[in-house]
Amino acid sequence: SKAGLFLEVFGVVGECSKVPIPAAIAASTACIVITLVLNYRQLIHVVSGGIILTFLVINYTTVIISYRKPPGVPPDERSNLVDNEVTGKSEPDDKDDVIKITDQDFIVSVIFGIFAKLCLLGCILFYFPKSWNFWSVRIPLICLIAIVCIALLVVIRLKFTLYKVENQTFQCPLIPFIPGLGIAAMMFSFSNLEPIAHVLSVIYAIVGTIIYFTYGYFNSVITVNKRKNLIARSNSIGEEQVADDHDTTS
């Protein structure tokens, strides 16, 4: 709530206890209700499902952020420095076949999204349909999907510029292969949960997405600061135009 992503009432802290009382009451009530409705096994699976979805998002965003053009890079040029994963230093990039586009993070997100969907399809084929023979039909299809997924990761690695993020506390090696492996592992783990965990985890993700795009996106600290900066910039431009008009008339 301090970042503006959720209702401000949940960020109210008690003067004596220094505890966010509304948030504590809401979280405790939700925990009690879920505990009363679900049994112990289902509760474990539901909690695991939420954690797995969180790590799925982390792996996905790690790749997108790594291929997003950082501030300060000219709009029509790519950075001439890339991370050398052996030395850990930035070196000139001599790749002539790297795609020179400013919105490469969007294309990478699309390709990586296809990769994630193929991983999901592979997990489904591991269990269904039961009428297909496991070893003669489903396993070859899963292997084919795995080859296509690896090819997509290789394309991302070779054809797009991996930007260096300054002052980044978290570093992930071998992007996008490590996050891709993480997504595949998380999806396989998620497929082993009970159906109730699948349903509640998806509902949890949908509700969180709705809250973000209906409230958090428009009220976040970052959005509010950008809005203030735009207003201040437009006001300064207006004042400059008024001053120029005044000088012209005088």
N, C-alpha and C positions, 0 to 999 in steps of 0.2 A: 504494500500500500504506500510506502514511502516513495517508491519509484513511480507511483501513479498508475500501476498496472491493475490495481484492485480497489475496491471501495475504500474511501478514506476512513470510514468508521472502524474498520478492522485494524487500523494503525493507532487508535487512541490508547494511550498508556496511562495506567492508574498513577496518581501522584504519589501514593504511599508504597504500593507494591512494585511499581516500575514494570508492570506486566501488561501487555495488550489484552485487556479484559474481554472485549467483544470477540477478538480472534480466538482466545482461549476457550470461551464458552461455545462458540460455533464449532471449533474443532473437537471439543469434548463431546458435544451432542452428536456430531456425525459419527464419531468413534463408537459411542454407546449404541446408536441405532444399528450401525453395520454389524457390530458384535452380536446384538440380539437377533438379527435376521439371519446371519450366516453362521455355519458351524466352523469349527477350528480349521479344518482342512481347506474349506472354501475361502476363509479369511486369508490364509497364507497365500493361496493362489492369487487372490485379488490384489494383495499388497505386492506380490512379485510381478504381476502384470503391470501395475503402475510404474514400478521401478524399471522394468524392461522397456516400456514405452519412453520413459525419460532418457535412457541411454541410447535408444534409437534416434531420438531427436538430437542428442549431443553428437553422435557420430555423423549424422547428416549435416548439421550446421558447421561442424569442423571443416568439412570439405568445402562447403560454399564460402565460408569466410576466408579460407586459404586461397581461393581463386578470385576473390573480389578485389578490384582495383583500390588500393589505399588512397587516402586524400593526398593531394600534392602531385600526383602523377598526371601529366598532360592528358587531356581527353582523347587525343588521337595517337598516343604513343603508349607503349608498354614499358614496364620497368626493365632496365638493362641489367638488373641484379637478381639472381635467384639464390636460394639456399643450397649450398653444397652439403649433402647429408653425411659426407664422409668427414670433412674438416669442420663442419658447423659454421663456416664463414660464407659471406656473400661474395659471389664471383660473377664476372660478366657472362651473360647468356649469349652463346653463339648459335642458338637454334634458329635457323632461318625458316623452319616450317611451322613455328609456333603461330597460332591464329592470332592476328593482330586486331582485336575487337575490344571495345570498351565495356560491353555488357557480357563478357565471357562467363561471369558468375551465373547469369540466367541460363545460358546454354549448358553449363556444367550441372546446374540444378536439375535440368530436364533429363540429361543423360544419366545422372546419378539416381533420379527418380525412377527411370526405366530399370536401372540396376536393382533398386529396392523392390520393384514390382516383380521382377524375375525371381528374386530370392524368395518372395512370398509364394510365387507359383511353385517353386521347387519344394518349399515346406509343405504345401498342400498335396503335391504329388507323392510326398513321402507317406502320406496316410490314406489318400483318396485318389481315384475311386477304387474301391475294393475289388471290382470286377476285372481290373487290369492286373496282370501278373506282376508281382513286385520286382523280380529279378530280370525278367525278359522285356518288360515294357517300361515300368516306372523308373527304375534305376538308370537305364540308358537315357531317358528323357531328362532326368535330373543331371546327369553328367553333361548332356548337351547344353542345358541351361547354365551350368557352372562355367563351361567354356565361353559362352556368350558373355557372361558377367565379367569374367577375367578380361575378355577383349575390350569391353566397355571401360574398365578401369585403366587398361593400357592406353586407350585412346585419350582419356582424360589426362593421363600423366604426360603423354608425348606431345599432344596438340595444344595444350593450354598452358599459360604462364602461371607458375606457382609463386605468388607474391609473398614477400617477407613482411610479417606484421611486427612493427616496432613495439617494444615494451610489453610483449605478450608473456604472461606468466606461465601459460600452458603451451607446451610444444609437443606436437604429434609427429613422429617419424613416418617415412614411407607413405605420405599422402598420395593418392586416395586408397591405397591397398589396406592399411591398418583399419581406417574407418569402415571400408567395405567389408572386411572380415568381421568387424564388430557388428555391423548390421545383420549379416548373415547369421552369426551366432545368436544375436538377440531374437531374431525371428524364429529360429529353430527352437530356442528356449520358450518363446511365447506360444508356439504351436503345441507344446507339451502340457500347457496349463488346462484346467478344466473349462468347459464352455461358459460357466458363470463368470469366470475371470475374464474371458474374452469379451463378454457382453458389457460387464461393468467397466472394464478398462477402456473400451471404445467409447462408452457413454462419458466417462471421465475426460477423455481426450476431446470429445465433441463439445462438452460444456466449457472446458478450458479455452478452446478455440473461439467459441462464441463470446465468452467474456472478454477475451483479448481484443477481438475485432470490433466489438460493440462499445467497449469502455476503455480498456487498457491502451489500445493504439492511439486514441484521441486524447487521452489524459495523462500519458506517460510524461515523465520529466523531460525526456529527449524531445518529444513532440512539442511540448509547451515551450521549451527553450528555442527550438527552431521557429516556432510561430512568433515569439517575441523578437527574435533576430530579424525575421522578415519584416515585421511591422516597423522596427527601428530603422532598418535599411530603407524601406519605402518612404518613411517620414524624412529621413536625411536626404534622399533623392528629391523629394518634393520641395524641401527647403532650399536645396541648391538650385532647382529650377525657378523657384520664386525669386531667389537672389539674382539669378542671371536675367530674368525678365525685368527686374527692377533696374539693373545696370543698363540693360538695353534701352529701356524707356527714358532713363535719365541721360 
